[in-house]
Amino acid sequence: MSRVEYRTARVSPDAYTTTAAYTVVTGSEMTMLAYTCLAYTILVATHDIKWKVMGANTSDYSDEVEVQAEATVTAGNASSYAVSVAPYAYYRIKVVDASGGDHGEVTVVGIAKVA
């Protein structure tokens, strides 16, 4: 039996603290030009947060759109987003506090591959 090799890319930025306004999780950007499948997982360590996945076709994200609607993740839990044929060239994660003034700490992992 032969082994199938997949070309993959991975991002796993440092833990990120949310604020009262939506901000990009630094290091969560994925370029999908050489890949087809994308998956993100977010783990929330402290305080509830809201997150969304953004997609764009320009590298400066000037045409970005929301590809996963805002979702709340409670402290101590995880959430994920996956697409088997990524329609956009660039993706990134944005997060915000779920309740005023309670900043959450999140960890994001993103995987891209050719299937």
LINRAVEN-V358169 format. One record per residue. PSI is psi in whole degrees, -180 to 180 (NA if undefined). Layout:
[[PSI] [PSI]]
//
This chain:
[[132] [153] [135] [126] [133] [136] [126] [159] [150] [139] [139] [76] [164] [160] [144] [138] [129] [166] [-175] [-7] [152] [130] [156] [134] [110] [126] [0] [-3] [135] [131] [122] [11] [-30] [11] [163] [-37] [145] [139] [135] [143] [137] [134] [130] [119] [-47] [142] [140] [146] [167] [143] [160] [156] [133] [143] [151] [162] [-4] [143] [-17] [4] [21] [-18] [24] [147] [158] [119] [-19] [122] [158] [133] [141] [136] [126] [155] [135] [2] [172] [163] [163] [163] [137] [146] [133] [-26] [98] [118] [-14] [159] [-28] [140] [155] [166] [139] [142] [160] [156] [143] [-27] [141] [123] [-11] [96] [134] [155] [126] [153] [132] [141] [132] [139] [132] [143] [164] [126] [NA]]
//
